[in-house]
Every structure is written in C-alpha cells, then in structure tokens.
Amino acid sequence: MTHILRALALPAAAILVFAGCAEAPQRNIAAAPACPACAECQQCPAPARSAESRYEETPFAAIPGWQDAVFAPGVRAFGAGCARIAQSHPLRRVCDELLAAAPGDEAAARRFIEASFSAWSVASADGAAEGLITGYYEPVLAGSRTRSDRFRHPVYGVPPDLVAVDLESVNPDLKGMRLRGRLEGNRLLPYWSRGEIEGKKPFRAPVLAWVEDEVELFFLQIQGSGQIELAGGERLRLGYADQNGHPYRSMGRYLIDRRELTLENASMQGIKAWAAANPGKLREALDANPSYVFFRETPGAAGGPVGTLGTPLSGGYSIAVDPRSVPLGAPVFLVTTMPLSSQPLQRLVAAQDTGGAIRGAVRADMFWGTGSEAGTLAGRMRQQGRMWILWPRGLAQPRP
C-alpha cells in the first residue's frame, strides 16, 4: 500500500527536489523529450493554463477530411466516457443529449456531432498549429504467477515503502504535483531508481507476475498497462498503479546520442532488435531511464485498458492528451497520417487518457488496441498532426 502523507513540515523548494515529472505512464518510445525542459524536470510545476494553448473557432467545412470522415466509431468512444463526466462539466449536457438520441448509424452520428458541437483549432502559445502524434498500445506478455527458469523477471506492485505526498496539501500553488520518496529514519529521500530497484536483492514489493523478457517488461512499463498470458490461456490484466518519482528518459534518445541507432530506426521495433543484438550493453541502456512503473491488477476491466478518464479505451479512437490544453473527455478531430506513411488519418477520437511524455498543446498519443499488430502500429507512429477540440455549441472556447 502506498503511504499518503497529508502534511509534511518541509518548505516547498525542498520538497520539489524529490518530485518527478512523470505522474502517469510515459509511453514515449523514441527520441521525443519526456517533458518540457526535462533536465530540470524535478522542479518544473505546470505552466499557467493561459500560456499553454490558443483556440480558434473553425467552420467544419474548413477542417481537412471532415466531409469524408466516418463519425460513428468516434461518437461511440466519446459516449463510452460520458459516465465519467461530472454533472457540472460543460460536456455533461451533450452527454445527456447523446444518451437520449442514441445515434445508431453513420448519418445520425454526423448529424449529432454537427448539431451539438463547434470545432476549435488548437495551437501552442507561439501559434504553432502542428505537433507530434505518437501511438501506444496494450502489450500481451507470456508469463507466470510463479518464478521459473523461463519466467524470472518480476512485475512489481506498489512497494510498501513508497511514500507519496500530494503537494497541494503543502502549497496550493503546487496543485496536480506529487512527491515520491522513501523514509530513512526521519529523513525523506528520493525513491530508488530503476538501476537500484533492479540491483536490490531482494527488492521488497509484491510480485504480480513473472515474465521472460526484460525488454518486453520495460516496454510494458512505458505503455502503462498490459496483459500477462498465463499457462492455459488465462490473462492477467495490469494497470498503472504508481511510479518511483524519477523523470522519464527516452531509451531511443539515449541510443541515438551514443550512435547506436539513428532517428529513423529508433522505433520500438528498432530498439528491440538492438537489444537482441547487444545483450552486453542492454543493462546500461535500460538503467539510463531511471523511471520505474508499478502495476495493479484490474480483473474487472472489460474492453480495453482503463485510461485516466476512468473508462476503457477504444482502439484507434481514444487518445492521450495534455489535460492542461485539451479537456479530458472531449471529442477531438485529429488530422495526421498513418504510421510511417503519407496516407491520411483523419477521424473523430476521444481524449480519454494522459501520459508522462504527453506534454504540449498540439500533442496526442493514439491508443491502437491490444496485441502485436497494435504494437506494430504504435511503435512506428511518429507523425505530425493537427487537432480540433469539439466543444458544446454556444459555449465560449474550450476550458481545460
């Protein structure tokens, strides 16, 4: 169980020394930075929302691909998240209308969207309208409940000595930030890094399962959720539970900087191939990312993994966003291209998740689904794209 300290007699500046940037699953495989100014990641409170993004109302006809887009799957994805939208939220009225209308075909879905929403383009504070669109997925790993010669890498639950402090309880200006560490006597110290966790024998934390491939386990942590396929076909579904407080460092960037890989082949597939060919260098490369994710079992989850909004994600129609710029739960029209392709990808999706590496106004991570095929798409996706938030008609600009 994670210990939550509601009060701590430390000044805010001292507390921030221990705070990590990654508050959620990282899901940033190749060379993009984990968050703005990552070298100072431990001391970067969230910027003011007013400085994060610009919005401009846009006629539907002016949005690329709108006229030819298929809306029904995106409407279903948005509707699946409506149960998690608070009664006081601006989207609640549209959610109630959707439940009442229950559009059952493509024509009805389009009519509902165009009657209920206005479209607002998203741009960064400097006016840039394009940004990075990546992908993630839910991996499936072979594993076991017990350790064996084949399955010898542990998948950890939350360690009992991990201390988590909501910093808002210390200083209201630190809303949304959390400190993680460990107690040594009466001193609060940074929690163990990845290398320290892997090197501690034993490391005291509940083991949820054992897997055979430490690289696959590393990517499971980056994705933030996954399934373990046990003998006999039973599957154990895992979700993100907590993190050790250290900033996320991209393994792809580490390998590029050391000229082990080029930017073009620093995909998930390229990194896995490099790991297989360089076992003697693997440990150092893994430990270059000090962040470590702990899991929990989610046996009751149906459909896809549960995102930050609290609803199962829809493969190809749910995205992770920076909630400082894109309201969580909102429908978004995404204009980008397919992974490693110039083929247009223009569709209605729902902002239902977040991630430690998803930072910026025009920034999204597409959830591609479960298994190896989804993993191939996710691992290759690193496209430029644009985003339009759909916000209830008649209201002012989107309110993150």
N, C-alpha and C positions, 0 to 999 in steps of 0.2 A: 504494500500500500504506500502511495506517495504521501509524504507528510506535508501539509499545507500550513505554513506559519502566517497567521493573520497580522502579527505585529512583530517588528524587529527593530531594535534600537541601533540602527546604523544610518548615517546620512545617505541621501540618495546617490551622491557621487561615488561613495564607497561601494554601495550595492551594485551599481552598474558595472563595476569591474568584473563581476561574475556572470553577468547576464549574457546569454547567447542570442544571436539573431534568429536562428531557426526555431520558430514556435510551432511549426507544423511539418508534415512530410516535405522533403526537399524537392524531389522529382525534377532535378536539373542535371542531365546526364553528361553533357559535353562541356563546351567552353564558356557558356554564359556565366557571369558572376552570380553568386548566391544572393546578394542583395546589394543595394547601393553602398558604395564606399566600404566594401567588405573588410578591408584591413582594419577599419575602426568599428567593425560590426558590433562588438560588445558594448559600445557606448552610443549607439545610434537610435534614439527614440524616434517614433514615427513622425514624419514631417506633418505640418498642418495640412488638413484636407484641402483647404482653399488653394494651396500651392501645387496640389498633385495633378490636377487634370482640368481640361476645358471641355465644355459640352456645347454643341450647336445643333439646333433642331434641323432635321433634314427631311425633305419630302421622300416618300417611299420610292417614287419613280427615279430619284437621283442616286439610289443605292445600287451599286453594281450587283447584278444577279438576282435582284429582288423579284422581278417579274417572272423569272423561270424557276424560282426556288420552290421546294416542297416543304410545307409547313407542318403537316400533321405530326411527324415524329418529334419535332421541337416543341410543339404545343403539349404533347403527352409528357415530355420530360419536364417542362415547366409546371404542368399540372401536378406531377408527382411530388413536387416540392411545396405545393400550396399548404399542405397540412402543417408545415413548419413556419409559415409566415404569420407573424403576430397580428392580432386584431387591429392594433394601432398603426401597422405599417402601411405605407401608401399603396403597396401591391395587393393588400387584402381585398379591396373592393373588386379588383379584376379577377382575383382568385375565386371569389364568390360567384361572379358572373360566369366564369369558366365552368364551375361545378354545375351551375344551373343550365347553361347552354349545352354542355357535353357535346361539342362538335365531333361528329363521327366520321367525317370524310375530309378529303383534302380541301374541297371548295369551302366547306363550313369552317375549317381551321383557318384558312386565309381570311375569310370574312371576319372571324372573331378577332384576329390579330389587327387587322387594319381598322376595325371599328373601335377597338379598346385601347390602342396604344398610339403614341407618337414615337418617332425614331430620333435619337440624339447621337451624333457622332462623338467619339471620344478622342481627345488629343492630349498630349503631355503638356506640362506647363510652358514649354518652349514652342508649342504649336505643332510638334511632330504628330502626324496622324497615323503613321505606320509603326508597328512594333513587332516583337518576336512572338511567334506562336510555336510552342513545342507540344509534345504529346507524352502521356503516361498511360499505364495500364495496370491490370491486376495480374501479377505473375502467379503461376502454379508450380510449386516445387515438390519433388518427391521427398518424403521424409518419414519420420517415425516418432512415436511417443517416447521411445527408449533409445539410449545411445548404443551404437554398434560400430564395428569396424568401418562399415559403409557410411552410416549416418553419425557423424562425430562433431558437427558444428552446431552449437546451441542457438535457438531462437529465444531470446530472453523476454520475460515480462518485466514489469517495473520493479527495480531493486528496492528493498525496504529502506536503504539509507539515502535515497534520493530526496533531497529537500526542495520543495517548490514554493516560491513566495510570489503572490500577486502583488506587484509593486504599486498598484493603485492604492492598496491599503496603507502604504507608507507615504506616498505622494500622489495626489490626484493627477498631476501632470504626466505621470507615467502610466496612464490607462492603457491597457492592452499589452503591457510588457510583463514578463515573468522572469524571475531569477531562479536558477537551479544550482544546487551545490550539495555539499555533504558536511556533516558536523564532525569535527575532531576536537574533543573536549568541549570547550565553549566557543570555539572558532568555527566560522563558516568558510569553507574552502571550495574552490571550483571542483565540480564533479570530475570523475575520471574521464580521460579522453578515450577515443577508440583504441589507440595502441595500448593504453593502460588497462582497459577492460579486457582486451584480447590476451594481454600478458599476465593477468592476475590468475593465479591457480590456488584455490578456486575463486571465481567471481561469484559473489553471493547475490543471486537473483533467481526467481522462479524460471524454470526452463519449460516453455510451452511445447516445444518440439525439437527434433534434431534433423538436420539436413546434410546432404553430402558435399555441397559445393559452396565454398565461402564467397565466391564471386557472385553467385546467384543470391546468396543471403545479403550481400552488400547492396545489390540492386533491389531486393525486396525492401530494404530499409529506405532506399531513395524513393521508391514508389509509395511507401507508407501504408500499404495494405497488400494482402495476397492470400493465397490458399496453399495449404500443405496437403498433398495427396498421400494418404496412409495406405498401408497394405490392405488389400481387399476393396480398394476404391473409395473408402470414406475420405471426405475432405474436411480439413480443419480451416475455418476462415479466420484470418487475423486482421485486426485493425490497429491503427496508430494509437498508442497509449500515452507515451511521453518521450522525452529526448534529454540528452545529458547536458544541454546548455551550451555546448561548444558550437562555433559557427560552422556552417556547411562549406566545404571546399570541393570544387569540382575535380573529379579524378581525370576527366578529359582534359581540363586545363593543365593539370599537373603533368600529364604525359606529353601534351603539346609543348609546354615550356622546356621539357627535357628532350625534345625532338625524338621522342619515342613514337609519336603519332603526328599526323598533320590534321589541320582543322577539318579537312574533307572526310577523313576516316575516323574521327573521334566520336562516332556514334556508339550506342550501347553494344551493337554487334562488333564494331571495331575494337572496343575496349575488351570485350570477352575474348576475341581472337588474340589480342596482345597478351592477355593474362595467361591463356593456354600455352603461348609460345615462350613466355618469360616467367616461369614459376619462381625463379630466384629473386626477381625484382618485385614480386607481387605484394609481399607484406609491406614494404615501404610505400608502395603506391596506395594501398588501402588505408594505411595509417596517416597518409597526407590529408585525409578528410577526418578531422578529429570528432566530428558529429556522430552520435550513435543513437539509433531509434529503438525504443522498447515497444512491445506489442501487447495486445489483449485479445482474448478470444471473443468473437462475435457470432455465437452459434445461431442467434435468432435472425440474422440478417438475410433477407430474401433479395433476389435480383443481384445487382452489382454491389460493390463495396459502398459503405456509407460515407458520404462526404461531410464537409464542415457544416453544411446546412442541416444535416441530420436525416437526409433521405438517401436511398440507394441511387447511385449514379447510373446514367444511361449511356451505354457505349456509343460513341460517335455524336452524342447530343448533350453531354454535360461538360462543362469546362471549369477549371480552377482559375481564379482571378485574384487581383489585389483588391480587397474589400474597401480600401481607402479611396478607390476610384470607381469601382463597379459595384453596385449594391448586390449583396448576396441574395440569391433567389430570383433576380431579374432575368427575363429573356434577353438575349443578345443576338444580333445578326452578325455573323462572323464572315469575313471575306478574306480568304487566303488561298493557298494551293495545297494539293495533296503532297505527302512526304516525298522528298527528292523528285519533284515533278513540277511542271508548269500547269498541270490540269487544275482548273478552278475548283475550289472547295468553298461554296457559298451557301450557308444554311443557318437556320434558326437553332440556337442552342440555349442552354440554361446555365447561369452562373451559380453553381451549387457546391463549390469546393474552394479551398485555398491551399497554398504551399509555401514553404520557407523560401523557395527560389523564385516565387512569382511576385515580382515587385515592379511597379510602374503602371502608368495609366493604360497604355496600349500593350497589354501583356496577357496572354492566356495559355493555358495548358489543356489540351484536348484529351479527355478520357476516351480511350479507344476500345475498352472492353477487357475481357479476361482471356488469358492463354497466349500461346506463342504467336499466333497470327496478329493479335492486337499488339503484342510486344514488338513485332517487326515494324509495324506502322509507327508506334510510339517512339521506338529507338531511332528511327530515321527522320522524324519530323522536326524540322528547324527552319520554319518558313517565316516570311514577312507577311503581315496581315493588318487589316483594319477592323474596327469594331463599332457597332451602333447599339447603344442600350435602348431597349423598348420600355418606355415609361408611361404610366397611365395617362391617357389623353386628358388634356385640360389642366394638368399639374405643371408646376414650374420644372426646371431642369432636374435631372436625377439627383437624389440625395443619398450618398453612400452611408 
